């Protein structure tokens, strides 16, 4: 039987041309949507906090803040037409510094929780290679939560898709040029730069960012060639490069949050070797659990090789976080019970529930910490925020325990 004749290229695009056309179409559409939400001349800003929110975040009473305002102590809040006092996050951090310097009957780090000299930099890798597990959502909310609590936080986007960067107001296609990602600090040639040169301030006071984009894929291509050459420059073999890069900025931060790529490549392995703790996000459905099983088996095999090659793998904690959890869904509750039975305390007590509030905020590339209670259905917002604060508060407790704080 003769083979069917191929349609002429003038009538039908080849696969690469079709994919290229689709990529161009969606890229231009996303750019248009982005410019409509955030014009090129605009930058993301963080809302201000009411005196009640400010007092809760700092850990004092509203009356204490009111007395400080009346006495002219510390930054003065803006006062709205309704008489409400409004504080920026920068002002909250200035108040923390002031209160820590004059703490009466309380420890200074109750107000300003920066790590001390004997406390190591906490590097938290948020990972899984199953799409839709809520990895980036978890990473960004965790980084913002810790910044709101007064920690000095670095968000490190290891994912070439760069969703974390976009959520933090940096568009990977337009705002990040060549050699402005982590790759700049871990590359093997003479264009390598210190990591401090690519750190960016964000609109979130106390939260800095190392953005990502497709350039990060270069590490996957150049590492095999470096391994073949037996390259061991001053920054070490591939699995030590992220850790070495972080040494350049470690003294400036308390916590680094790594948003890992959804695959186990050289970049992910180097990130996991730099980490001091790991959060594995998992959607409680059997297909996702099966995928997680494969992820763990592959991670074990690869990290075993790294350890045998001299890599240090000592984590303060490993936790599995249930994401997009629906407590009323019987199959999900069974999967959650299975995981808790298998892994016991390694499964976090609190789960991130599935919520329309998170999805609604994400439509405008915002988080729940940014969008404000007044912009969503209050009951939906409150339930989501309660779950989110419980999850992040549990991780904060683990960080403090790793530092030896009670």
C-alpha positions as CSV (number, residue, x, y, z in Angstrom):
1,X,0.0,0.0,0.0
2,X,1.4,3.4,-0.9
3,X,1.9,5.9,1.8
4,X,-0.5,8.9,1.9
5,X,0.9,12.0,0.3
6,X,1.9,14.8,2.6
7,X,0.0,18.0,2.2
8,X,2.1,20.7,0.6
9,X,4.0,23.0,3.0
10,X,2.3,25.9,1.3
11,X,-1.1,24.5,2.5
12,X,-0.1,23.1,5.9
13,X,2.3,24.3,8.4
14,X,5.0,22.0,9.8
15,X,4.8,21.2,13.5
16,X,7.5,23.7,14.6
17,X,5.8,26.4,12.6
18,X,2.4,25.7,14.2
19,X,3.9,25.6,17.7
20,X,5.8,28.8,17.0
21,X,2.7,30.6,15.8
22,X,0.8,29.4,18.9
23,X,3.6,30.6,21.1
24,X,3.7,34.0,19.5
25,X,-0.1,34.3,19.7
26,X,-0.4,33.5,23.4
27,X,2.7,35.5,24.3
28,X,1.3,38.6,22.7
29,X,-2.1,38.1,24.3
30,X,-0.6,37.6,27.7
31,X,1.5,40.7,27.2
32,X,-1.6,42.7,26.3
33,X,-3.5,41.4,29.4
34,X,-0.4,42.2,31.5
35,X,-0.2,45.8,30.1
36,X,-3.9,46.3,30.7
37,X,-3.5,45.3,34.4
38,X,-0.1,46.8,34.9
39,X,0.9,49.4,32.2
40,X,4.6,49.4,31.3
41,X,5.1,52.6,33.2
42,X,3.5,51.2,36.3
43,X,4.9,48.9,39.0
44,X,3.2,46.8,41.6
45,X,2.6,48.4,45.0
46,X,1.5,46.9,48.2
47,X,-1.6,48.2,50.0
48,X,-1.4,49.9,53.3
49,X,-2.5,48.3,56.5
50,X,-5.0,49.5,59.1
51,X,-3.9,50.1,62.6
52,X,-5.6,46.9,63.7
53,X,-3.8,44.9,61.0
54,X,-0.5,46.7,61.9
55,X,-0.8,46.0,65.6
56,X,-1.5,42.3,65.0
57,X,1.5,41.9,62.6
58,X,3.9,43.7,65.0
59,X,2.5,41.9,68.1
60,X,1.3,44.9,70.1
61,X,-2.1,46.4,70.9
62,X,-3.8,49.0,68.8
63,X,-3.8,51.4,71.7
64,X,0.1,51.1,71.9
65,X,0.3,52.2,68.3
66,X,-2.2,55.0,69.0
67,X,-0.1,56.2,71.9
68,X,3.1,56.2,69.8
69,X,1.4,58.2,67.1
70,X,0.2,60.8,69.6
71,X,3.7,61.0,71.2
72,X,5.3,61.5,67.8
73,X,7.3,58.3,68.2
74,X,8.3,56.4,65.0
75,X,6.8,56.9,61.5
76,X,3.5,58.7,61.4
77,X,0.7,56.9,59.6
78,X,-1.5,58.4,57.0
79,X,-5.0,59.2,58.3
80,X,-7.9,58.6,56.0
81,X,-11.1,60.7,55.7
82,X,-12.8,58.3,58.1
83,X,-10.0,58.8,60.7
84,X,-8.5,55.4,60.1
85,X,-4.7,55.2,60.5
86,X,-2.9,53.4,57.6
87,X,0.6,52.1,57.7
88,X,3.0,50.9,54.9
89,X,5.0,47.8,55.4
90,X,8.1,49.9,55.5
91,X,6.6,51.8,58.4
92,X,5.7,48.6,60.2
93,X,9.4,47.5,59.9
94,X,10.5,50.9,61.2
95,X,8.2,50.4,64.2
96,X,9.6,46.9,64.8
97,X,13.1,48.3,64.9
98,X,12.0,51.0,67.3
99,X,10.1,48.6,69.6
100,X,13.0,46.1,69.6
101,X,15.4,48.8,70.7
102,X,13.2,49.8,73.7
103,X,11.7,46.4,74.5
104,X,10.4,46.3,78.1
105,X,9.8,42.9,79.5
106,X,10.0,41.3,76.1
107,X,12.8,40.0,74.0
108,X,14.0,42.2,71.1
109,X,13.5,39.4,68.6
110,X,9.8,39.3,69.6
111,X,9.5,42.4,67.5
112,X,12.4,42.0,65.1
113,X,12.8,38.3,64.4
114,X,16.1,38.5,62.4
115,X,18.4,35.5,62.9
116,X,21.3,35.9,65.2
117,X,24.9,35.0,64.6
118,X,24.5,31.4,65.8
119,X,21.4,30.8,63.7
120,X,22.0,29.6,60.1
121,X,20.4,30.9,57.0
122,X,17.2,28.9,56.4
123,X,16.8,27.9,52.8
124,X,13.4,26.4,52.1
125,X,13.0,24.5,48.8
126,X,9.3,24.2,47.7
127,X,9.2,21.4,45.2
128,X,7.3,18.7,43.3
129,X,7.3,17.8,39.6
130,X,3.6,17.4,39.3
131,X,2.0,20.4,37.7
132,X,-0.9,22.0,39.5
133,X,0.3,21.1,43.0
134,X,0.3,24.7,44.1
135,X,4.1,25.0,44.3
136,X,4.5,28.6,43.2
137,X,1.4,29.8,45.0
138,X,2.8,28.2,48.2
139,X,6.3,29.8,47.6
140,X,5.0,33.3,47.0
141,X,2.6,33.3,49.9
142,X,5.2,31.9,52.2
143,X,7.8,34.5,51.2
144,X,5.3,37.3,51.6
145,X,4.0,36.0,55.0
146,X,7.6,35.9,56.4
147,X,8.3,39.4,55.2
148,X,5.1,40.6,56.9
149,X,6.3,39.0,60.1
150,X,9.5,41.1,59.9
151,X,12.0,38.5,58.5
152,X,14.5,39.4,55.8
153,X,13.4,37.2,52.9
154,X,15.0,36.4,49.5
155,X,12.7,34.8,46.9
156,X,14.8,32.7,44.5
157,X,13.0,31.7,41.2
158,X,14.6,28.5,39.9
159,X,11.8,27.8,37.5
160,X,12.5,28.8,33.8
161,X,8.7,29.5,33.6
162,X,9.3,32.2,36.2
163,X,5.7,32.3,37.6
164,X,7.1,33.4,41.0
165,X,8.8,36.4,39.3
166,X,5.6,37.4,37.6
167,X,3.6,37.2,40.8
168,X,6.2,39.5,42.4
169,X,5.8,42.1,39.6
170,X,8.7,41.1,37.4
171,X,7.7,40.0,33.9
172,X,10.3,37.4,32.7
173,X,9.8,38.2,29.0
174,X,10.3,42.0,29.3
175,X,11.8,42.9,32.6
176,X,14.7,40.3,32.8
177,X,17.6,40.7,30.4
178,X,20.4,38.3,29.7
179,X,22.6,37.4,32.7
180,X,20.0,38.8,35.2
181,X,18.8,35.5,36.7
182,X,20.4,33.0,39.1
183,X,22.2,31.6,36.0
184,X,24.5,34.6,36.1
185,X,26.0,33.4,39.4
186,X,26.2,29.6,38.6
187,X,27.4,29.6,35.0
188,X,30.7,28.0,34.1
189,X,32.3,30.7,32.0
190,X,33.9,34.1,32.6
191,X,30.6,35.9,32.4
192,X,29.7,34.7,35.9
193,X,28.6,37.5,38.3
194,X,28.1,37.6,42.1
195,X,24.6,36.8,43.1
196,X,24.3,40.2,44.8
197,X,24.5,41.8,41.4
198,X,21.2,40.2,40.3
199,X,19.1,40.7,43.5
200,X,16.2,43.0,43.0
201,X,14.1,44.9,45.6
202,X,10.4,44.3,45.4
203,X,7.4,46.4,46.4
204,X,7.2,44.2,49.5
205,X,9.6,45.8,52.1
206,X,11.9,43.1,53.4
207,X,11.3,40.8,50.4
208,X,13.9,40.7,47.6
209,X,13.8,38.6,44.4
210,X,16.2,36.8,42.1
211,X,14.0,36.5,39.0
212,X,13.9,33.7,36.6
213,X,13.3,33.2,32.9
214,X,14.1,30.8,30.1
215,X,17.8,31.6,30.5
216,X,17.9,29.2,33.5
217,X,17.6,26.3,31.0
218,X,21.2,27.1,29.9
219,X,22.4,25.4,33.1
220,X,20.9,22.1,32.0
221,X,22.8,22.4,28.7
222,X,26.2,23.6,30.0
223,X,26.4,21.3,33.0
224,X,26.9,18.1,31.0
225,X,29.7,19.7,29.0
226,X,31.3,21.0,32.2
227,X,31.1,17.4,33.7
228,X,32.7,16.0,30.6
229,X,35.6,18.5,30.9
230,X,35.9,17.6,34.6
231,X,35.3,21.3,35.4
232,X,35.8,22.2,39.0
233,X,36.3,26.0,39.1
234,X,36.2,28.1,42.2
235,X,32.5,27.5,42.5
236,X,32.7,23.7,42.7
237,X,30.8,21.0,40.9
238,X,27.3,21.5,39.7
239,X,25.4,20.4,42.8
240,X,27.3,23.0,45.0
241,X,26.8,26.0,42.7
242,X,23.6,27.4,44.1
243,X,24.8,27.0,47.7
244,X,28.1,28.8,46.8
245,X,26.2,31.5,45.1
246,X,24.0,32.1,48.1
247,X,27.1,32.6,50.3
248,X,27.5,36.0,48.6
249,X,24.2,37.3,50.1
250,X,23.6,35.1,53.1
251,X,24.3,37.7,55.7
252,X,21.6,39.9,54.3
253,X,18.7,37.4,54.9
254,X,17.1,35.2,57.4
255,X,15.1,33.0,55.0
256,X,15.5,32.1,51.3
257,X,12.5,30.6,49.6
258,X,13.3,28.5,46.5
259,X,10.6,27.9,43.9
260,X,12.0,24.8,42.2
261,X,11.3,23.7,38.6
262,X,8.7,21.0,38.1
263,X,11.4,18.5,37.0
264,X,14.5,16.9,38.4
265,X,17.3,18.4,36.4
266,X,20.7,19.7,37.4
267,X,19.2,23.0,38.5
268,X,16.7,21.4,40.9
269,X,19.4,19.1,42.3
270,X,21.7,22.1,43.0
271,X,18.8,23.9,44.6
272,X,18.0,20.9,46.8
273,X,21.7,20.6,47.8
274,X,21.6,24.3,48.9
275,X,18.4,23.8,50.9
276,X,18.2,23.4,54.7
277,X,14.6,22.3,54.6
278,X,12.1,21.1,52.0
279,X,8.3,21.5,51.5
280,X,6.7,19.0,49.0
281,X,3.4,20.2,47.8
282,X,0.9,17.5,47.0
283,X,-2.7,17.6,45.8
284,X,-4.5,14.8,47.7
285,X,-5.6,12.7,44.7
286,X,-4.2,9.3,43.8
287,X,-2.7,10.3,40.5
288,X,-0.9,13.2,42.2
289,X,0.3,10.9,45.0
290,X,1.5,8.4,42.4
291,X,3.5,11.2,40.7
292,X,4.9,12.2,44.1
293,X,6.0,8.7,44.7
294,X,8.0,8.7,41.4
295,X,9.4,12.1,42.4
296,X,10.6,10.9,45.7
297,X,12.2,7.7,44.2
298,X,14.0,9.7,41.6
299,X,15.1,12.3,44.2
300,X,16.4,9.6,46.5
301,X,18.5,8.0,43.7
302,X,19.9,11.3,42.5
303,X,20.7,12.7,45.9
304,X,22.3,9.4,47.0
305,X,24.8,9.9,44.1
306,X,25.3,13.5,45.2
307,X,26.0,12.4,48.8
308,X,28.5,9.8,47.6
309,X,30.2,12.5,45.6
310,X,30.7,14.6,48.7
311,X,27.5,16.7,48.9
312,X,26.2,17.5,52.3
313,X,22.5,16.7,52.7
314,X,21.3,17.7,56.2
315,X,17.8,19.1,56.3
316,X,16.2,20.7,59.4
317,X,12.8,19.4,58.3
318,X,10.9,17.8,55.4
319,X,7.2,18.3,55.2
320,X,4.4,17.4,52.9
321,X,1.8,20.1,52.4
322,X,-1.7,19.2,51.2
323,X,-2.7,21.9,48.7
324,X,-6.0,22.7,47.0
325,X,-7.6,20.5,49.7
326,X,-11.4,20.1,49.8
327,X,-12.3,18.7,53.2
328,X,-15.8,17.9,52.0
329,X,-14.5,15.7,49.2
330,X,-14.5,12.1,50.5
331,X,-11.8,10.7,48.2
332,X,-9.5,13.6,49.1
333,X,-10.0,13.0,52.8
334,X,-9.1,9.3,52.3
335,X,-5.9,10.2,50.5
336,X,-5.1,12.8,53.2
337,X,-5.6,10.1,55.8
338,X,-3.4,7.7,53.9
339,X,-0.6,10.2,53.7
340,X,-0.8,11.0,57.4
341,X,-0.8,7.3,58.2
342,X,2.2,6.7,56.0
343,X,4.3,9.7,56.9
344,X,2.9,10.7,60.3
345,X,4.5,14.0,61.5
346,X,6.1,14.7,58.1
347,X,2.7,15.7,56.8
348,X,1.9,19.2,57.9
349,X,-1.0,19.6,60.4
350,X,-2.5,22.4,58.4
351,X,-3.6,22.1,54.8
352,X,-4.1,24.8,52.2
353,X,-7.7,24.5,51.3
354,X,-9.0,25.1,47.7
355,X,-10.4,28.6,47.6
356,X,-12.0,30.9,45.0
357,X,-10.3,33.7,46.9
358,X,-6.8,32.5,45.9
359,X,-8.0,32.0,42.3
360,X,-9.6,35.4,42.1
361,X,-6.5,37.2,43.4
362,X,-4.4,35.2,41.0
363,X,-6.3,36.6,38.0
364,X,-4.6,40.0,38.6
365,X,-1.3,38.3,39.6
366,X,-1.9,39.1,43.3
367,X,-1.9,37.1,46.5
368,X,-4.3,37.1,49.4
369,X,-1.8,39.2,51.4
370,X,-1.9,41.9,48.7
371,X,-5.5,42.0,47.6
372,X,-7.2,43.0,50.9
373,X,-10.3,41.8,52.5
374,X,-12.5,44.5,51.0
375,X,-11.9,43.3,47.4
376,X,-13.4,39.8,47.8
377,X,-16.4,38.1,49.4
378,X,-15.5,38.5,53.1
379,X,-16.4,35.0,54.3
380,X,-14.5,33.4,51.4
381,X,-11.5,35.6,52.0
382,X,-11.5,35.0,55.8
383,X,-11.6,31.2,55.4
384,X,-8.8,31.2,52.8
385,X,-6.7,33.6,54.9
386,X,-7.2,31.5,58.1
387,X,-5.9,28.4,56.2
388,X,-3.1,30.3,54.6
389,X,-1.9,31.9,57.9
390,X,-2.1,28.5,59.6
391,X,0.1,26.8,57.0
392,X,2.7,29.6,56.9
393,X,2.6,29.9,60.7
394,X,3.4,26.2,61.0
395,X,6.3,26.6,58.7
396,X,7.5,29.7,60.7
397,X,7.4,27.6,63.8
398,X,9.6,24.9,62.2
399,X,12.1,27.6,61.2
400,X,12.2,29.0,64.7
401,X,12.6,25.4,66.1
402,X,15.5,24.9,63.7
403,X,17.1,28.0,65.2
404,X,16.6,26.7,68.7
405,X,14.0,29.2,69.6
406,X,11.0,28.1,71.7
